[in-house]
Amino acid sequence: MDWIINDELGLTVGHLVGWTSASFMVVGGVLPYVPQYRQIKQTQDPEGFSLHVCLALLIANTLRILFWFSSRYELPLLVQSVVMNLTMFLMIHLCVMVRRNNAIMRTRERVFSDFDSRYFWQWTDFQSYVDFMLVVWAVGAAVTYLMLSVTWFMETVGFLAVFTEAMLGLPQFMRNFKNKSTHGMSISMVFMWTAGDLFKTGYFFLRHAPTQFWICGLLQVSLDIAILSQVYFYRKNPAPRNTHRGD
């Protein structure tokens, strides 16, 4: 009788751990953006945050979703990609609305349908960002449907998803470097990036994940540390005077 109870208890604890891990996997990637979202909303200043971080994550998670149709990896990772895309749209919506509200003079609208490369990802309306991603999703879905049986192509899609995500900190690093300031960037967000990336990279090592996974993980951690070093080196620098500028 005892072994039956123990088996049932073990099964229950196992399920609990599994559900907890899956839930953390889904929401864990979103958590670093909560302090940045709150900071932008409180200060009404989005200029310290690079919207190209959102672009990198939207592209990376879109590629990961497309890759799922080939590899059928764990469902929590798929759900995480959907949740992350929704989160990035929330970040973009907030930044666009704050910039419009802060505009002193009414300037010419810059929208996706202008097809002006000079203002790519610097559009003045939220719908343009949605329209661009709709085009990306449509093209991606069509190409994936045609190339689904081509193994090397789908493996390349998977690698690009991981590599693009690994580079998500680069736009923020360049933004800080350009401004010579980290004003407006949530330091809590970067600390949470670093903690999550260290955990993820360690997991890749322990689980003997493919080489490209832990290489990209190390690259991601290196960028996190570089951004944290900017916080130290630029700590005495004032906020940039021209606060309304593109990425």
C-alpha positions as CSV (number, residue, x, y, z in Angstrom):
1,M,0.0,0.0,0.0
2,D,2.8,2.4,0.9
3,W,4.4,2.0,-2.5
4,I,1.1,2.9,-4.2
5,I,0.9,6.1,-2.0
6,N,4.5,6.9,-2.7
7,D,4.0,6.5,-6.4
8,E,0.9,8.6,-6.4
9,L,2.7,11.3,-4.3
10,G,5.7,11.2,-6.6
11,L,3.5,11.5,-9.7
12,T,1.7,14.5,-8.1
13,V,5.0,16.2,-7.1
14,G,6.4,15.5,-10.5
15,H,3.4,17.0,-12.2
16,L,3.6,20.1,-9.9
17,V,7.3,20.6,-10.7
18,G,6.6,20.1,-14.4
19,W,3.7,22.7,-14.4
20,T,5.7,25.1,-12.4
21,S,8.7,24.9,-14.7
22,A,6.5,25.2,-17.8
23,S,4.7,28.2,-16.3
24,F,8.1,29.9,-15.5
25,M,9.3,29.1,-19.0
26,V,6.3,30.9,-20.5
27,V,6.4,34.1,-18.3
28,G,10.0,34.2,-17.3
29,G,11.2,35.8,-20.5
30,V,8.5,38.5,-20.2
31,L,9.4,39.5,-16.6
32,P,12.5,41.7,-17.4
33,Y,10.3,44.1,-19.4
34,V,7.9,44.8,-16.5
35,P,10.2,47.3,-14.8
36,Q,11.0,48.9,-18.1
37,Y,7.4,49.3,-19.0
38,R,6.6,50.8,-15.6
39,Q,9.5,53.2,-15.8
40,I,8.5,54.5,-19.2
41,K,4.9,54.9,-18.0
42,Q,5.9,56.7,-14.9
43,T,8.5,59.0,-16.4
44,Q,6.7,59.4,-19.8
45,D,10.1,59.1,-21.4
46,P,10.7,56.2,-23.7
47,E,14.0,57.4,-25.3
48,G,16.3,55.4,-23.1
49,F,14.8,52.1,-24.4
50,S,15.6,50.9,-27.9
51,L,12.6,49.7,-29.9
52,H,15.0,47.6,-31.9
53,V,15.1,45.3,-28.9
54,C,11.4,44.7,-29.7
55,L,12.2,44.1,-33.4
56,A,14.9,41.5,-32.5
57,L,12.6,39.6,-30.2
58,L,9.6,39.8,-32.6
59,I,11.7,38.3,-35.4
60,A,13.4,35.7,-33.2
61,N,10.2,34.5,-31.8
62,T,8.5,34.5,-35.1
63,L,11.3,32.3,-36.5
64,R,11.0,30.0,-33.5
65,I,7.2,29.6,-34.1
66,L,7.9,28.7,-37.7
67,F,10.6,26.3,-36.6
68,W,8.1,24.5,-34.4
69,F,6.3,23.2,-37.5
70,S,9.4,21.3,-38.3
71,S,10.8,20.2,-35.0
72,R,7.7,20.1,-32.7
73,Y,9.7,21.2,-29.7
74,E,8.2,21.5,-26.2
75,L,4.8,23.3,-26.1
76,P,5.8,25.8,-23.3
77,L,8.5,27.2,-25.6
78,L,6.0,27.7,-28.3
79,V,3.6,29.5,-26.0
80,Q,6.5,31.6,-24.6
81,S,7.1,32.8,-28.2
82,V,3.5,33.9,-28.6
83,V,3.4,35.6,-25.2
84,M,6.7,37.4,-25.9
85,N,5.4,38.7,-29.2
86,L,2.3,40.1,-27.5
87,T,4.6,41.7,-24.8
88,M,6.7,43.4,-27.4
89,F,3.6,44.9,-29.0
90,L,2.6,46.3,-25.6
91,M,6.1,47.8,-25.3
92,I,5.9,49.3,-28.8
93,H,2.4,50.7,-28.2
94,L,3.4,52.4,-25.0
95,C,6.5,54.0,-26.6
96,V,4.7,55.2,-29.6
97,M,1.8,56.7,-27.5
98,V,4.2,58.5,-25.2
99,R,6.3,59.9,-28.1
100,R,3.1,61.2,-29.7
101,N,1.9,62.8,-26.5
102,N,5.3,64.3,-25.9
103,A,5.6,65.8,-29.3
104,I,5.8,69.6,-29.0
105,M,5.1,70.2,-32.7
106,R,2.9,68.3,-35.1
107,T,5.3,66.6,-37.5
108,R,4.6,64.6,-40.7
109,E,3.4,61.1,-40.0
110,R,5.9,58.3,-40.8
111,V,4.1,55.1,-41.6
112,F,5.0,51.7,-42.9
113,S,3.1,52.2,-46.2
114,D,5.5,55.0,-47.1
115,F,8.1,52.3,-47.7
116,D,10.8,54.9,-46.7
117,S,13.8,52.9,-45.5
118,R,15.1,56.0,-43.6
119,Y,12.3,55.7,-41.1
120,F,12.2,51.9,-40.8
121,W,11.1,51.0,-37.3
122,Q,10.7,54.7,-36.5
123,W,7.1,55.0,-37.5
124,T,4.8,57.4,-35.7
125,D,1.8,55.1,-35.5
126,F,1.4,51.7,-33.8
127,Q,-0.5,50.2,-36.7
128,S,2.6,50.4,-38.9
129,Y,4.5,48.1,-36.6
130,V,1.6,45.6,-36.7
131,D,1.4,45.9,-40.5
132,F,5.1,45.2,-40.9
133,M,4.9,42.1,-38.7
134,L,1.8,40.9,-40.6
135,V,3.8,41.0,-43.8
136,V,6.7,39.1,-42.1
137,W,4.3,36.5,-40.7
138,A,2.6,36.0,-44.1
139,V,5.9,35.7,-46.0
140,G,7.4,33.4,-43.3
141,A,4.3,31.2,-43.3
142,A,4.3,30.8,-47.1
143,V,8.1,30.1,-47.3
144,T,7.8,27.6,-44.4
145,Y,4.9,25.8,-46.1
146,L,7.0,25.4,-49.3
147,M,10.2,24.5,-47.6
148,L,9.0,22.4,-44.6
149,S,10.4,19.2,-46.0
150,V,13.8,20.7,-46.6
151,T,15.8,19.8,-43.4
152,W,18.7,22.1,-43.9
153,F,16.5,25.1,-44.5
154,M,14.4,24.5,-41.4
155,E,17.5,23.9,-39.3
156,T,18.8,27.3,-40.5
157,V,15.5,28.9,-39.4
158,G,16.0,27.4,-36.0
159,F,19.6,28.7,-35.7
160,L,18.6,32.1,-36.9
161,A,15.9,32.2,-34.2
162,V,18.4,31.5,-31.5
163,F,21.1,33.8,-32.9
164,T,18.7,36.7,-33.4
165,E,17.5,36.3,-29.8
166,A,21.2,36.2,-28.6
167,M,21.7,39.6,-30.3
168,L,18.7,41.3,-28.7
169,G,20.9,43.3,-26.3
170,L,23.0,44.8,-29.2
171,P,20.5,47.6,-30.1
172,Q,20.3,48.7,-26.4
173,F,24.1,48.7,-26.2
174,M,24.4,50.8,-29.3
175,R,21.6,53.1,-28.1
176,N,23.5,53.7,-24.8
177,F,26.8,54.2,-26.7
178,K,25.3,56.7,-29.0
179,N,23.8,58.7,-26.1
180,K,26.8,58.2,-23.9
181,S,24.2,57.6,-21.2
182,T,21.9,54.8,-19.8
183,H,19.3,57.4,-18.8
184,G,15.8,56.0,-19.3
185,M,16.9,52.3,-19.5
186,S,15.7,50.1,-16.6
187,I,18.8,48.7,-14.9
188,S,16.5,46.1,-13.3
189,M,15.6,44.9,-16.8
190,V,19.3,44.3,-17.6
191,F,20.0,42.5,-14.3
192,M,17.0,40.2,-15.0
193,W,18.3,39.7,-18.6
194,T,21.7,38.7,-17.2
195,A,20.2,36.3,-14.5
196,G,17.9,34.6,-17.0
197,D,20.7,34.3,-19.7
198,L,23.1,32.8,-17.1
199,F,20.5,30.3,-16.0
200,K,19.6,29.4,-19.6
201,T,23.3,29.0,-20.7
202,G,24.0,26.8,-17.7
203,Y,21.0,24.7,-18.6
204,F,22.3,24.3,-22.2
205,F,25.6,23.1,-20.8
206,L,24.1,20.6,-18.4
207,R,21.6,19.3,-20.9
208,H,24.3,18.9,-23.6
209,A,22.3,21.1,-26.0
210,P,23.6,21.6,-29.5
211,T,26.7,23.7,-29.7
212,Q,25.0,26.7,-31.3
213,F,22.7,27.0,-28.3
214,W,25.3,27.5,-25.7
215,I,27.5,29.6,-28.0
216,C,24.6,32.0,-28.5
217,G,23.9,31.8,-24.8
218,L,27.5,33.0,-24.0
219,L,27.1,35.7,-26.6
220,Q,23.9,36.9,-24.9
221,V,25.5,36.9,-21.4
222,S,28.5,38.9,-22.9
223,L,26.2,41.6,-24.2
224,D,24.4,41.7,-20.9
225,I,27.7,42.3,-19.1
226,A,28.7,44.9,-21.7
227,I,25.5,46.8,-21.0
228,L,26.0,46.6,-17.3
229,S,29.5,48.0,-17.8
230,Q,27.9,51.0,-19.6
231,V,25.8,51.7,-16.5
232,Y,29.1,52.1,-14.5
233,F,31.1,54.0,-17.1
234,Y,28.2,56.4,-18.0
235,R,27.0,56.8,-14.4
236,K,28.2,60.5,-14.2
237,N,27.0,61.5,-17.6
238,P,23.9,63.6,-17.9
239,A,20.8,62.6,-19.8
240,P,21.0,63.4,-23.5
241,R,19.6,66.8,-24.4
242,N,17.9,65.7,-27.5
243,T,15.4,63.3,-26.0
244,H,13.2,62.8,-29.0
245,R,15.2,60.8,-31.5
246,G,14.9,57.6,-33.3
247,D,16.7,54.3,-32.6
